[in-house]
């Protein structure tokens, strides 16, 4: 598959479905490029070249747009939605970074599905999936709020700068930089072994708590004596009543 050219995307990746607006690509001194190759069915290798400092964290995510239909619930039919198929992080080392994204999951019947297909019937989602999957690489301080400020200091030491037009701010005040590629990815097909049921899927979410754990086997062989070991008369308490 041939990857499309990378462009900058103004968005904040969240769990769930929301609209992702696109903007025109912007050039800058910081180089952040990547390529996507199919490693095996449902698995994609994402690798990039950059002039960012070593140990810079890059978040990689794959999403597929879902076009609502006339029968989609009103709460989801107001704007375009998308499904997060996979998410990984990578670190820059010697100007390179790479990771793998597995876009498929295994349904309870063993069929390969994407995340949005697993609960499609349960959520009554009537959507038309886009033929393309969007792969995004983001400099997003999810757990390190000061990542970009520290990164800018390192870039100054390398006589580079992160242009203001490359930095975006989420409604929560977090800043990030993001580039993307879109390429055609077919929907999953085929079957595999059925997965083991999860605890929350057994006994109303209680798992197997109603089953008593088995007692460990006694390591010693205990047998009753063949003959009475005493010649004392039996006590009254020894007789059955």
N, C-alpha and C positions, 0 to 999 in steps of 0.2 A: 504494500500500500504506500502511496506517496503522500507525505505529510504536506499540509498547507503551510504558507508562510506565517511566522509568529507575529502576533499583534498584541497590543496592550488592552487589557480588559478591566474596566472599572466595575468591581463587584466585591462583595464580601461573601466567602463561602460559609454557608451555615448548613446545619442539618435540617432536612425538610425541603419544601419546594418554594421557590420564589423567582421572580423575574430577574434576568441578568442583562443589563443594558450594555451594548457595545459602543466603543468610541474609536476614533481614528487612531492608527498607530503613531507613536511619537518616538523620535530618535533621541538618543542620549549618549553620554560618555560611558555609561555602564553597559556592558555587553552581556545579555542573558538570552541564549538561544538553546533550543533542544530539539531532538528528533524522537520519533515514535516508531517502533518496529514491532511487528507481530512475532512473538517468540513461539507460541503454540495457540491452539484454539482458546480464546478467552483470556489469554495472558499477553501483556504488552510490555516491552522494554522501553523505558524512557531514559535517555541520556542527554546531557547537555554540556556545552562549553561556555565558560564565562571568565571575565577578569575580576570577579569578586574575590575577596580574601578567603583563605582556607577556613574551614569550619563554619562558613556561612550556611545557615539552615534554609533549605528550599522545600516548600510543601507542594506536592504534586497530587492533583485530583483529576478524576475523569467523570464527566457528567454527560447525560443525554437529555436533550430537550424533548418534552412531551406536549404535543398540541392537543388541548382540550377539544372534545366534540360536543355536539348539542346535548348529549345525555350526561355530560359530566356534572357532578354536584355543583351548585351555585358558588359554594365557598372556594372552589378550585377553578371555576370557569371565567374568572374575572381577568386573568392575565396568564401569560405563558408560564409553564412550570418546567422543572427539570428534576432529574433523579441523580443523586451522587452514587456512582457505581463503584468507585474505589478511591482510597486515599493513602498516601505514603509520604514520608519525609526522607530527605537525603542531605548529606553534607558535602560541601565543596572541598575537593582535595586536588591540589595542583591544577587548578583551573577546570576541573571536570567533576561531574556528579552523575549518578545513575541510580535507578531503582526499577522495580517491577510492579505492575498493577494487574491484579486479577479481577476481571470485570464480571465473571460469572459466579453464581451461587448455586447450591444444590437444593432443590425443593424436596418436600417430604416424600414425593413419589420417585425421586431419583433423577428427575429431568433438570437440565441446566436452565437457569433463569437469571435475569438481571434483577437488581434489588427491587425495582418498582413492580416487577412482574410477580414477585413472591406474594405480596398482599393485594394484588390488583382486584381480585374478586371480593375480598373482604372489605376493601375500601370503596368498591364499586367505581373504579377508575375507568372511564371510557376515554382513552387518549390514543393519539396516533404518534408513535415514536419517530423522532427524526432519524434519518439514515446516517447522520454523522454523530460521532462522539467528540466532545470538546475536551482536550487535555490542557490543563492549566498548571503553570509553575508560578508559585507565589512566594515572595519574601514577606511573610506574615508573622509578626511576633505573637503567636498564640499564647505562649507561656512566658515569653521574655518581652516585657513591654518596651525595654530600652534597646531592642535589637537594632532598629534602624539608626538611632542616634549613635550607638557604638560603631555601626557599620560606616556611617558617614565619616567618623574620625579615622577609621582605617583607610577609607578611600582617599582622604586628604593626604595621608602619608604616601599613597601611591600616585598622587597628582591626578586623581579622578574625582568626579563629583556625581552625586545622584540628583539629577535635575528635578526641580520642583514639580514639573509636569508629570514626572514618573511616580510621584508619591501621592497616594490617595488616603482618605480618612473615612473610616466606617462611622455609622451613627453613634457607635459606642466610643469613638475617639481613637481607635487603633489605626495606625498607618501601615500601608502595605504597597508593594509593587507586584505587578502580575503580567505575565505574557501567556499566550495561548496558541494552540494549533487545533484544527478540526480536520478529521478524516473519516471516511466512510467505514463503519464497523457493523457487520451483520449481527442480527439478534442471535442469542444462543440457540443451539439445537443439540439433539442427542440426549442420552441418558447415562447414568453411572449407578454405582451402588447407593442404595437408600441410606441417608445419614441416620445416626443414632438420635432418637428423640431427646430434646433438651428437657431439663428439669421442669421448666415452666410449662411444658406441653403435656406433662403427666399429672394425673390426679388433681386437675384444676389448679395447677401451679405449685402444688405441695410436693411434687416428685414422688419418690417411693418411700415416704415416711411411714406408710401404713404397713410396710413389710418389716418384720422383725429380723434383725441380723442373725445369721446362723452362729451357733456356738462353735468355738474351735474344737477340733478333734483332740481327745485326750491322748497324749503321747505314750501313756502306759497301758499295758494290757491287764485289765482287772478281771479275775475270774473267782467265783465263789468257791470256797474249799469243798472238796469232795466229801469229807467227813466232819463231824462236830469236833471242834478243837478243844473241848473241855468235857470232863465227866461229871461236872456239877449238875445237879438237877435243874431243869428248866424253871425259870421264874414265871410267876403267873402273868406278868406283863408281856411275856414273849408269845403267849397264845393269842390267836385271833379271836375276836369276840363277834 
